[in-house]
Amino acid sequence: MLESFKIGFGMRKFLISLLIIGVHANLVYAEEADVLSEEILLGNTITGEVQENNETSESATENNKGWFNFIIKPISDFFSSNENVTVVSDENKETPLEKSIRQANKGNLEDQMNLAYMYLYGTNGVEQDAGKAFQYYSMAAEHDDPIALNNLGSLYFNGLGVKQDIKTALALFERASELGNDNASLNLAFIYLTGGTKDATRNNKAIQLFNKAQEEGNKIAKFMLGYAYYTGFIVEKNHTKAFELIRAAASGDAQIDEAQLILAELYKNGYGTTQNYQKSLVSYKAAVFQGNINALIKLAEIYSTGSITAPNPILAHALYNIAAAKGVEGAAEKRDEIGTKLNLEQLTAAQNQAQEFKDSPSELTSYIRQTYGNNLCHYIDINM
């Protein structure tokens, strides 16, 4: 999922991505128990460990908070992300920044990419300047570099450092996708689905692009294609393929909360795999720990009714309480209904668990919510 640009003179991997953030967040599933303990509910048994140096940036501008955000990556050992670029005492010597600018102007792709990144975020002692970021990405794109093309497309799409030009953005995404850039393929796929036009040509193209991106390992694309197989959107319904793709997006280095929720449904119903209530509960809980609203309600219903595990009204009350605090319609009423059946000690325990609960979304889940909103499935649902 991560693209990388190999920088010269000892520089590390570097990437600016458009619709997808590459993260290696190892979210470890809790061991399943018959009842969700207080410790598990509070998220203490699931931890997100982010691979070193995968740090997410703030948005490039205050207005750049929706689609097509970028990410920060440490770009070099030469330009430290923790140190400003300073002027050397010898006036005859170039600063690292001056040298990079000179080499970029001579056509060096690596320096063009570095400078574009630095100016986009205002790192390494330079002031944030979207116009200069656009200038250097434009230079880099002349090399037909797929990452540069993709990132330049995002600037055009957002109108950052240049007047917004959707047509040019799409052309750049198309070219980057042709060159094998999975993020560009993903970008185009979501663009085709946006608006719920239910246009067969656009929908088919979106599925083709999701498939292309997932073949390159893109985990968001895996989930979207898996959900298409789950629902029978464009492709023929195939629960076996859905299970394989969605499981890949729910686990490992992805941990997408919506994938965990759908995986729980697959295990519960025995779609594409053997029916397994225990694994279903594990997946529901993993999504709950990330603050997934639908998973909260599903798990609350399970503990309220005892459908696939022993009833637990205390946990059901706590989960409905959390959902009510998040503004879920009807959750407060269900919480209060359960509350009438609890004694004071039980009610206090349930309330304390709800009070102490804190969402712990994976980095990829956080990025998805910022970029696409809280419902990836919606992009397909509105086109069916």
N, C-alpha and C positions, 0 to 999 in steps of 0.2 A: 504494500500500500504506500509506503514511503517512496517517494522519488528522491534521488540524490544527485547532486551535481558534484563531480569530483574536482575540487579546487587544487590548483597547483601549489608549489612551494609549501608543502606540508599542511595544507588546509584540510579541514574536516568536511564531512558531508554538509550540504547546504541545500535548502529547499524553501521555496515559497509556494504554497499550494492554494488552490482556488476554492473549491467547494468541499474539500475533504482535508482533514488534518491527519497526518500520519502519527500514530502514537503506539507505543508498545506498553500498554497498561495491563499488567498481569493481575487480573482480579480472581482471587482464589475462591472457589466455591466452598461454602461451609459444608461440613459433614451433616447429612440429613438426620433429623431426629423425628420422633412421632409428633412432638410439639415444638413450636418455634419458641425457644427460650428467650428470656429477657435479653441476655447477652447477644444472642443472634439478632433479635429484632433491632437492637441498637446498632447493629452493623459491626460489632467488634470482631466477628470471625471472618469477615471478608475485607481484604485490604487491597488497595490499588497501588502497585509499585510501578512507577514510571521509569522507563529506561533512562539512564543518565544522559543529560544534555537535551532531552526532549522537553523544552520549556515552551509553553504557549504564550504568545504575546497578547498585549492589549490590541484593540483594533487600530488600524493605521490612522484613522481619523475618528472624531466623535460620531460622525454620521455613517461610518462604515461598520455597522453593527448587524446587518442582516445578511443577505446572500453574499457569497464570494468574498469571504474573509481570507486573510493570509495567516501564516504562522511564523513565529520566530524560530530560527535555529542558530546555534553558535556557528559562525561561519569559518573561523580559522584559528590557528594557533598564533598566527602573525598579528591579526587584529583581534585582540582579546575583547570579549563581550563585556568584561568588567573594567576595562581601562579605556580612557580616552586616547585618541590619537594626538600625541604631543609633538611640538616642533623641536627638532634636535638642535643642540647648541651651535653646531657647525653650520654656518649659513650656506656653505657650498654643498651640503648634503640634503637630499630630499627627505621629507617625512614619508612615512608609509602611505599616507593618504595621497600626497602629491605623486608619488611613484605609481600608485594604482590608477590615478586619473590619467597620467601620461600614457601608461600602457593600455588603458581602455580606449583612449583616443587613437591609439595606433592599431586598434582592432583586436586587442586581446580579450577573448570571450570570458575568461575567468574573472578578470578585473571588472568587466562590464557587469557581470552578474553580482559580484561582491558589492559594487558601488550602488547598483539598483536596490539591493537589499538594505544597505546602510542608510540610504536616503529615504527609503520608504518608511523605515522605523526610527530614524534619527539615532542610530547607534554609533559607537566608536568615535564620539566626539564631533560628529557632523549633525547639523540641524535637520530635522525632518523636513523633507521637501519632495512632495509627490511629483512635482514637475520634473525634477532631476531623476527621480526613480523611473519615470516614464521615459526620459531621454536615454538612460542606460539600458533599460529593457528593450527599447527600440533598436539600439545598436546590437544587442545580443541576439535579438530575433532575426537580424539580417544573416546570422550564421545558420538559420534554420534549426536552431536548438529547440527541442520540444518543450522544455521547461520554460525557457524564455518566451516562447510563443504563447504558452498557456497563461503565464503570469501577465504578459502584455495584454492578452485578451481580457483578463480580469480588470485591468485598469480601464480599458475601454468600456467594459460592461458597467463598471461602477462610476465612471466619470471621475477617476482619481488621477490628477495631473494632466488630464486631457478632457476635452469635451466628450460626453457620453456618446458612444457610437455602437449600437447593438449589432448592426450589420458587420462592422469590422471585427467586433469581438467574436461573433459566431465564425467568421472566416478563420480567425486565428485559432479558435478552439478546434475547428475542423482539421486544420493543418497539423496541429499538435497531436490530435487523435490519430491521424494517418501515420504519424511518426512513432506511434506506440505509447503516447502519454495517457496513462489510465485515468488521471485526474481530468484531463480534457474530455475524454470519453464520458466520464461521469457527469461533468458539467453539462454537456450537450444533452444527455439523457434526461436530466432534470428539467432542462429548458423545454424540451419537447413535451414533457408531461404537465408542465405548469399551465394552469388555467382550466384544466379539465375539459378540453375541447372535444374529447372522445374521437379525435381524428385518427382513423386506422393507420394512415401512413406515418404520422408522427409517433403513435404508440408503438408500431412495429420497429421504427428506427430507435426508439428509446430502449426497447428490449435488446436489440442487437448491440447497442452501445453498452448496456449493463453487462451483457455477456462478454463483450470484448474486454471491459475493465476488470471483471471478476477473474478472467483467465490470467490477467497480470497480477492477481492477488489482492485486488481492491476489495476490502471487507464490506464497505457500504454497498458496493455493486453486488456482492454475493448475497447480501440480505435482500436487496430489491429484486434480484432475479429469483431468489428462493421464494419470496412472497408472491411473485408472479406465478410460479409453479403451484404454490399453495392455493391460490385463488382461481387459477386458470385464466389469468389475464394474458391475452395474446397467445401464449403457449398453452399447450394442452395440460390440464391439471395433472400433476405428478407429485404425490406426497413423498416418494422416495428421494427424488431430486430436491424437493423443498427441504426435507429434513437435513440432507447433507450440506446444502448451502447455508441454511439458517443456523445450523449448529456451528459452522465455521465462523459465522458472524457474531455468535453469542459467546464464544469462548476464546481461548488463546490470547492473542495480542489485540483483540478487537473489543469484546465485552460490550456490544451494543445492547442497550436495555430493551429495545423493541424486539430484537432478535431473541433475547432471553424469554420475553413474554410469549412470543409465538412458539418457541421451542417447548415451553411449558404446556401449551395447548396440544402440540403434536404428541408429547409423551402422555398426556392425560387421555387423549382419544386413541392412541395407538396408530397415528397416521405416519406412515413412512418408517416406522420403527415399532418394536414391541411396546405394548402399553406398560407404563411404569409410573405409578403414582408417586413413588419416592423421588424419582428424577424430575417429575413434573413440579413437585413442591420445591425442590432445590432451585429450579429455574425461575419459578415465581418469586421466590425469596431474593434471588440475585437481582431481579428487576426491581423489586420493592426497595432494596438497599440503595438503588440508584435514583429512587424517587419517582418511579414510573407510576403514574396515576392509575392506569388501567390494571396494572399488576396489584396495586394496593386494594382496589375494589374486588378483584378476583380472589385474592388471598383472604380478604375479610369474609367474603361469601363462603369460602371453603371452611374456614374455622367456625363460622356461624352455623352452617348446615351440617358439617361433618361429612361432606360429599366424598372426599378422597383421603381423609385422615380423621382422627378423633376430633370431635368438636372442642373448641377452646374459646369460650365466650369472652374471656379476659383479653386474649389477643385479637379477637374479632372486634371488640370494643375499641382497643388501641388503634387498630388499623383504620377503622371507620373514623375515629377521632382525628387521625393524621390526615385522612382524605378530606374531612370537613374543614380542617384548617387550611387546606389547599384550595378550598372553594368548590369541591365536588358536590353537585346538586344531589340532595337526598341522603348524603352520608351522615349528616348530623341527626336526622330522624332515625336512621338505622342504629346509630350509636346509642341514642337515648332509649330506643326500644330494648336493646340488649342491656343497657344500664339498669333498667327496672328489675332485671332478674339477678343482679349481682348484689352481694352484701357490701357493706362499706369498705371492708378490707380489700375485697376483690376490685371494687370500683377505683379505689385509690391506686392500687397496683397498675391497673390498666391506664389510668390517667398519667401516672408517672412515666410509664413506658412511652406513651405518645409524646409527652413533654420532652423527653430526652432524645427522641429519635432525630437523627440528622441525615439528610440525603448524602450519599457518597458516590456520585456518578463518576464513571471512568472518564478519562480525558477525551476519548473519542465520542462518548455519549454527550458530554458537555458541549463539544464543538458542534455536533449534529443539532442539538437543541438551539444553539445560537444561530446556526446557519440556516437550517430548514424548519425549525420549530419542533414541537414535541411529537409529531406524528408523521414519520416517513411513509407509513402505509397509505396515508391520505393521498399521496401523489398518484398511486395506482387506483385507489378506491374511487376517486372522482372521475376517473376515465373509464370505468367499467359500465 
